[in-house]
Amino acid sequence: MAAAITHQFAAIGTNVFIQTGYFGGLSSQLDYGAILIVTEAKMEDGVSNAYIPGRSSVKADEELITRAYQYVTGSVLSTSAPFLETEKIVQSWSLDGHIGVDMESAVTLAVAINLIKKLSAC
């Protein structure tokens, strides 16, 4: 769903995307209710690689990150099935340095970057 929405808006020229939602915490650095600005998303969702093949992660725009206030920054792991994880898998995500887990950050960033790049080349 995130890919479909981002794709449509990027195709008509939108060049800034701000995604909001919930994520699963993987770090003791976070307090409940913390605002996380995603700086990077590991691409394990099954869709983002279709937009940016050959990569394992995608980064957010640094200028937008610096405009936010009172936030925690860090990477998330985007997965297609967050409810199938085991304790071992969740621990590995945390040990890899990801602060959260979600289903859409990687695909939103991948679609936006891919289509904005294509449109700016026209």
C-alpha positions in Angstrom: 0.0 0.0 0.0 2.8 2.4 0.8 4.4 1.8 -2.6 1.1 2.4 -4.4 0.5 5.8 -2.7 4.1 7.0 -2.9 4.3 5.9 -6.5 1.2 7.9 -7.5 2.3 11.1 -5.8 5.9 10.9 -7.0 4.6 10.4 -10.6 2.7 13.6 -10.4 5.7 15.6 -9.2 5.6 15.4 -5.4 9.2 15.6 -4.2 8.8 15.6 -0.4 7.3 12.7 1.5 6.7 12.6 5.2 5.4 9.3 6.5 3.9 8.9 9.9 2.8 5.8 11.8 3.8 3.4 14.5 6.9 1.2 14.7 8.1 -1.6 16.9 10.9 -0.6 19.2 14.1 -2.6 19.0 16.3 -0.4 21.2 16.4 0.5 24.9 17.3 4.1 23.8 13.6 4.7 23.1 10.9 5.7 25.6 7.3 4.8 24.8 5.8 7.4 22.6 9.2 8.6 21.2 9.2 10.2 17.8 11.7 8.4 15.5 12.9 10.1 12.3 14.0 7.3 10.1 17.5 8.0 8.6 17.8 4.7 6.9 15.7 1.6 6.3 16.9 -1.9 5.6 15.1 -3.3 2.6 13.5 -6.6 3.7 9.9 -5.8 2.8 9.7 -7.5 -0.6 8.8 -4.3 -2.6 11.5 -1.7 -2.2 14.1 -3.8 -4.2 11.8 -3.5 -7.2 12.4 0.3 -7.2 16.1 0.3 -6.2 17.5 -3.1 -7.2 20.8 -4.4 -5.8 20.7 -2.5 -2.5 20.1 -3.7 1.0 19.1 -0.3 2.5 17.8 3.1 1.6 18.6 6.5 3.2 16.3 9.4 3.9 17.0 13.0 2.9 19.5 14.5 5.4 18.1 18.1 5.0 14.6 17.0 6.0 16.0 15.1 9.0 17.7 18.2 10.3 14.4 20.2 10.0 12.6 18.0 12.6 12.8 18.8 16.3 12.8 16.7 19.5 13.4 13.4 17.9 15.5 10.3 17.9 17.2 9.4 14.6 18.1 6.0 13.5 17.5 3.1 11.1 14.6 0.7 11.0 14.2 -2.7 9.4 11.3 -2.9 7.0 9.8 -6.4 6.9 6.9 -7.9 5.1 5.7 -9.9 8.0 6.4 -8.4 11.4 4.2 -10.8 13.3 6.2 -13.9 12.2 9.4 -12.9 13.9 11.1 -15.0 16.6 12.9 -13.6 19.6 16.2 -14.5 17.9 15.3 -12.5 14.7 14.2 -9.5 16.8 17.4 -9.6 18.8 19.5 -9.8 15.6 17.7 -6.7 14.2 18.5 -4.8 17.4 22.1 -6.0 17.5 22.5 -4.8 13.9 21.8 -1.3 15.2 18.2 -0.8 14.1 16.1 1.3 16.4 12.7 0.1 15.1 10.9 -2.3 12.8 8.1 -1.5 10.4 6.5 -2.5 7.1 6.8 0.6 5.0 9.8 2.9 5.5 12.1 1.2 3.0 9.5 1.0 0.3 8.4 4.6 0.8 12.0 5.9 0.6 12.8 3.6 -2.3 9.8 4.6 -4.4 10.3 8.3 -3.7 14.0 8.3 -4.5 13.6 6.2 -7.7 10.7 8.3 -9.1 12.0 11.7 -8.1 15.4 10.8 -9.7 13.6 9.7 -12.9 11.5 12.8 -13.1 14.4 15.2 -12.4 16.2 13.6 -15.3 13.4 14.5 -17.7 
